[in-house]
Amino acid sequence: MTSFSFASAQAPLPPSVLEELECDIRQQRGSGIRKERGSGQSLLELPFSASEFEAIRAGAEQDLRRLLGLTSEHHVLFLQGGATALFSLVPMNLLREGESADYIETGLWSRRALEAASAWGAIRAAAAGDGRSLPRPQTWRMSSDSVYCHVTSNETAEGLQFRSFPDLGGVPLVADMTADFLTRPIPLDPFGLIYASAQKNIGIAGMTIVVIHEDLLGRAGKGVPAPFNFALQAAARSKVNTPPTFAIAVAGKMLRWLSDAGGLDAAEARAVRRSASLYSLIDQDDFYSCPAAVQDRSRISIRFHLSEASLEAAFETEAEATGLLHLRGHPSVGGFRASLYNSAPQQAVDALAAFMDDFRRRKG
Ligand SMILES: Cc1ncc(COP(=O)(O)O)c(C=O)c1O
């Protein structure tokens, strides 16, 4: 039976990327497998100081630069610690003594970012959503002395996603794009810093990408540990200490795969198509419902409830028996969600839609 994972925590990898990785991992001495990378070492054995690894890192950075249209004013960092570490590392690197920042509170993850940052500076919630819709930028109460304004581009628990981003003039946006990184083209001007854990849209856990504009570099105090100091990592090409070599290599393959699959315009078209087929099924009648306001619904985290809560257990059991895995919603909001990251095949969405339709016909 073919199975599909809709997990929020980790996306499936495209089959072609898995095949390449398998080949690169098995490239061991005496294994008889082609040694096309030169040294014959497995990808898992490469020292970060080797020229082979630098070629992999630089290739990944190049592809990312091309996809996003970055300029020489942008620096790309491959760090460890996940987006959760960035919740603290952002204020540690950007805020000097007595400085402040605004945060837009739109759900679980922006709240966590705000709470973590509060230990490192004067953090203010410039706007707060109701968990079902996003506060319009016109209503954000920005402070005049903010160093940056933090947004979470896609709230994975609530299923909300910013369609566009305001240019706040002198105040750069800092965005947690973990859930929708590289799923659409974005204008770079409003952003001073973008960060994303890799495991949802560009590979596996263990690596966090940071794109930072040079204007925000060099603000960290002496207390910031070197591996987490953005300016030091930018100068050392993310090799202040041993970087997450394998996660960077996987990201490199994902970035190539994304480029070959048509870049960000094509990624957005796929996301629109995937999400539209589920939302139209959910909206057909009252059997399923989506709590997110239509204009703010995420194209990545598709959240839905069954009107009959007593049917939830049967829905989950039958979905799993059909090979449709990890559909349970975040515990903070309940219900179900289908996470459709960059590598989600339309085939998975079609299988889920067919199951949901059939379940409704049988139980509705
Ligand atoms: C929007 C968002 N930000 C941050 C995180 C935390 O990422 P990590 O577990 O890699 O720290 C998640 C995890 O699901 C997320 O969805």
The ligand as a Gaussian input file, in Angstrom:
#p B3LYP/6-31G(d) Opt

LIG

0 1
 C        6.249000      28.239000      12.333000
 C        7.183000      27.415000      13.171000
 N        8.206000      28.029000      13.788000
 C        9.081000      27.336000      14.536000
 C        8.972000      25.985000      14.723000
 C        9.976000      25.269000      15.573000
 O       10.920000      24.621000      14.784000
 P       12.061000      23.732000      15.466000
 O       11.367000      22.594000      16.150000
 O       12.918000      23.295000      14.328000
 O       12.780000      24.600000      16.443000
 C        7.924000      25.303000      14.096000
 C        7.770000      23.849000      14.277000
 O        6.796000      23.235000      13.908000
 C        7.008000      26.035000      13.307000
 O        5.992000      25.431000      12.689000

